[in-house]
Amino acid sequence: MSAFGWKLHGDGSTPAPGAVVAPDERLSWPKTIGLGAQHVVAMFGATFVFPLIMGLNPQLAIMMSGIATIAFLLIVQGKVPSYLGTSAAFVGGVAAVMAQGGTPQQVTGAILVAGVVLTITGVFIHFVGAATLTKVLPPVVTGAVVMLIGFNLAPVVADIYWPQDQWIALATMVVTILLATVLPGFWGRVSVLLGLIFGYVASWLADVLTGPITAYNANTGEVDTHDRVNWDGVVSAPWFGLPPATDNAAGVVGWHLPDIQLTFVLLMIPAVVALVAENVGHVKAVAEMTGHDLDPVMGRAVAADGIGTMLATSVGGSPTTTYAENIGVMASTRVYSTAAYYVAALVAILFGLSPKFGALVSAVPGGVLGGITVVLYGMIGLLGAKIWVENRVDFSKPINLVPVAAGIIIAVGDTSLNIGDSFSLAGIAFGTIVTIAAYHLVRALMPASMKDDQLGTATFADPPGNQNLENLGLADDYGLYGHRILGRTSEGHLIVEDRPTTEVDPLDDDQPRGR
């Protein structure tokens, strides 16, 4: 299909019962514009929250996400409908760079190189296939890398965001958790945005009712008395214009040229592992929903994400990735038209041309970010566990358990390895290298007699099933197996009573969701 050759679906009003609007089709332009606006809302919260967390400019991030999305759609020839929002995979690496005194230019320089690596990986997948890549990065390793990226961020919450306003942070966290799990369909997908709005309003009310707060101020790095919400920058910002230029001396972050430093690049490369897993999973999800075989464009999609990240960071923007939130919108509307994504991209570019919008986003209080990041960082980490569960990784096998255990603790504890006077490996980079290298070292040295089972001899790895709730007689307590345990026979076998179960469709819009 050509990039812009959309056919009108039916009468252009709505999909027929049981039908879907294919990527090369569209509804009427008014409806397509409405769907594009819905995609903007779906990606909006995370796309500007993550730049704030990474110390980058949210106005520039929104603008470049639109440009990166257009590039992505052109590269995949319109076969994979997707929006490229700000990637969460780099948050841990950015935190590590900033902790070592890195500048915004060095952050985006390191991410740009990671984008190059991701692009090369996509080209590799295109010509060789994803199966070969899986041998290098099996699910046990991929899940571990994703997990250590998320959990390495815990000190950022504890030391930077939470102390700025613990009560607003707590309230925002609770509300975000409830919104993400209780609200159905589309509203659950924008729970981060709704939680942020709640925290913003709560902070303003706290200023009005109780006055300024005396707490840690991230702007000054000291404890002082200040308003939670400061709109001086919002009032002075013009309605229309480009994002500001980065001025390190004045503390202004905006557009800039990247600065590549090898030490910082190594902190970003592990995110490529997470992005490959994320992209492949999203393409598979779209393929299942549309009924199209997208394996031939899998490599293109991964490479296009890498190119999107390179485009964005080349001017100081945030890294990009395909967004599950927008895939959820497609699942609920049954409209997979890439025309709606072009509309969303153009709307995002228009938002990026408003400095007042950028100033409004940048004025989000630190306590609000504290509540949001508790949830987001934990979810990033637990996505690694999700990879393990979905791929049935067996941790009774020491080859899976031991290397991963070492790598995760090194990353979470931000352990460092100093090599000479000017170079060191630490945290995420060190943990990733240990996980991958130790796993493949064990595989290479394992005796042939143990190759089939890969069990090893570690005594602390329980045999399979020792933590199984059914074996422990606890399944009924958690309602996991669709039956009730009545007791055991004299031989120790379970006596169960079957009960009806309801299959949950993962794409059912009535099911609550969260990022």
Secondary structure, DSSP 8 states (H G I E B T S, - for coil): --SS--EE-TTSSS--TT--B-TTEE--HHHHHHHHHHHHHHHHHHHHHHHHHHTS-HHHHHHHHHHHHHHHHHHTTT-S---EEE-STTHHHHHHHHHTT--HHHHHHHHHHHHHHHHHHHHHHHHH-HHHHHHHS-HHHHHHHHHHHHHTTHHHIIIIIGGG-HHHHHHHHHHHHHHHHHSBHHHHHTHHHHHHHHHHHHHHHHHHHH--EEEEETTTTEEEEE-S---HHHHHS-SS----B-BTTTTB--B------HHHHHHHTHHHHHHHHHHHHHHHHHHHHHT---GGGHHHHHHHHHHHHHHHHTTT---EEE-HHHHHHHHHH-B--HHHHHHHHHHHHHHTT-HHHHHHHHT--HHHHHHHHHHHHHHHHHHHHHHHHHTT--TTSHHHHHHHHHHHHHHHTT-EEEETTTEEEEHHHHHHHHHHHHHHHHHHHS-GGGTTT---S-TTS--TTTT-TTTTT-HHHHT-SSEEEEEE-TTS-EEEEE-------TT-TTSB---
